[in-house]
Amino acid sequence: GFTILRYSRDWRGNVAHNRYRANANQLISRSEDEADLAFKFNFFGRLQVTYHHAEEEEYYREWSRDWSRGPGRPQQSYLELNQRPITIDSDGKILETYGATRFGYFAFNRIAEITPREYRPEELEW
């Protein structure tokens, strides 16, 4: 349900308008020096990640102050690395505190959707 597009940078270091489809296998590799469940994530430029199986929430339009956005759009996020490579754990959490900058839906959904790292749900009894 995801589409990943990669924006390159121009000669000044600005994000260029040209974009192309990115292959996840070229962006992510297993970490050799971390725990077995860690991965290295490395790319230049900016990634656009579109999740097609869920629509943007109504509050996202208010949060982003983009009044031109209509309902029913897929969730669209952007990611830029501040250092290369970054390490990601098995939950998708970036281990370097300032390793990446999130834009779009990633930024909107960041803290409210995350459970504490130590949280383990109890087994439900029906």
Secondary structure, 3 states (H helix, E strand, C coil): CEEEEEEEECCCCCEEEEEEECCHHHHEEECCCCCCCCEEECCCCEEEEEEEEEECCHHHHHHHCCCCCCCCCEEEEEEEECCCCEEECCCCCECCCCCEEEEEHHHHCCCCCCCCCCCCCCCCCC
